[in-house]
Amino acid sequence: MHHRRGLRRLLKDDSLAQAIEEDWRSAPLSQKRTAMLEYVTKLTVTPSEITAVDVETLRDVGFSDRDVLDIVEVTAYYAYANRIADGLGISTESWISD
């Protein structure tokens, strides 16, 4: 996972970053962060199963409609970029460390 440094930098908490990497579902995350991660996992793995209830769940934990749009756009962008890289057989650059 070459995004490890970014995660650690944003969280400013190495133990939390490690717990998320190991299993975010058991990491000590807020209800808001957990809801977001559940949503993006569903959007990534089974996008056709997303419903208005899923979006409402995000609103219920405090995300605005703009936040939801940002979450969807970032998730979709990474899915797109990763599929382009995978489809072209591109591997991680050797200079990118974990």
Secondary structure as UniProt FT lines:
FT   TURN            2..3
FT   HELIX           4..11
FT   HELIX           14..23
FT   HELIX           24..26
FT   HELIX           31..45
FT   HELIX           47..49
FT   HELIX           52..60
FT   TURN            61..62
FT   HELIX           65..87
FT   TURN            88..89
FT   TURN            94..95
//
